[in-house]
Amino acid sequence: MISNLALAISPETQSLITLVMMALILTLFYYAILKSIPPSTQEVLTTKVIVRCINEDHEEQRTFQKGMYIGKILDEKCPKCSSSLYIHRIYAENMFEEKTTRKP
Amino acid sequence: MAGLVDWINAISQLLFTVVFLLLFLGFNQRLQVFLQSRNISAKLKVLETYALESKQKTIEFLKNNGSQNPESVFNTASEYFVISPVDIEPTDIIRRLETLLRTQETRFEKLVEETLPNTDKFTRSLALTALEISAALNQVYKIVRHYLLLGRKTNNWILIMQLDMLMPTLLRQAKSYRQALDVFLEGKPIGDGAGPLLAFNIVKLSQPTEEISKDTVYYTTSIEERTVYVVKAKGPQSNVGHPGEAVEKLVEKLISNGKEIGLIITLDAALKLEGEETGSIAEGVGAAIGDPGPEKIRIERIAAKYGIPLHAVVIKMGFEEAILEMKKQVVEGVEKAMEVVRELIRKVPKEKAIIIAGIGNTIGIA
């Protein structure tokens, strides 16, 4: 049946079909390469500062400012016991991952 | 239509013959060299941008802090080199290496001190680190450029191919260094500060007992009813101190005072393998310290001299995480590591003293 159909198509049309199929295969190949490259991820970090009372009965979170360091005793007093406050932790937390597509 | 088919057939046969002949003439390699060197050139531009940006930032930082000759200081630092000691005669190589490293350290410190005479130690430490990062980026850029030009000049496709394959890793590391510059200039704690952070967690806000070696202090405290001596670099400036020398001096001092030492623990950040979790911890034996050798050997030698068990606890993280701002997972890892440290301490008889050394850059940690 298929051989009969092939015989019915003229050689010119066969050549054109071959060209179209080659173009299609190349396009699919390129698309497969593009898909195989994983998108690179960019972390979006935010710096958190944890301030704690020296008696450890109060803790709060702040944003980082230049001059802050872990173990720095602040001028402010604890709202609960009026003791000194110090910087307990400074760390970066990942908010979300931004996906960026990579060029092949 | 038949004429068109004939033409297509003739052209495709001619193309096939030409490509077949070119393959024997090495055209495929030349094409590969062309494509790969073009790829390297594009990535080299990115490396150049990193090097230039860091140079600009460093010079700006020096200028803002009162430097009169920031460009000259930058040029001296970025072209500075250390000649490795002779290794075919290994006798005393560690002492010779230490002399060279200390000379370099002093030279850089003097350079910064002279250009920033009216600044505090913290600012000077930031300037020093900024110069080191910029110098590293400048070196990477120059070395990649050298191999690219050499590969093109000699038409060495193996060299070009190797360089092309190395480029993604080099670019990733260079990007981390570039980002690290901003983190350091802001004075934030970095991942490598996991060891000093654990040391801080033990001693909290207490004052150091003594500055036992340059930029390195020790604290005396008590954990699980045992006397514990905690060694760390002096913070919050960007500084790794001399923990090896400090542990050595401390052991000698305690033993001469009639104390018995039951354990030395080194705490450090360690590079994780791909697939491992950031902040995971591991316990082992030996000195966990990533210096070129002089500091590590001092800890090993002093432990061997007095037969003191030498344990190591590491907090794992990636290369980028070690030089960029400390992540929450690392902080959590430090808390978990404390439990391992306590467990090790409990195994030591109560009358024996324990030394804990928090190794790493203490920027942003008092």
Interface residues (C-beta under 8 A of the other chain):
Chain A: S10 P11 E12 S15 L19 L45 T47 K48 I54 F64 K66 G67 M68 Y69 I70 G71 K72 I73 Y86 R89 I90 Y91 A92 E93 N94
Chain B: M1 A2 L4 V5 I8 E186 G187 K188 P189 L197 F200 K204 L205 G235 P236 L324 E325 M326 K327 K328 V330 V331 G364 I365 A366
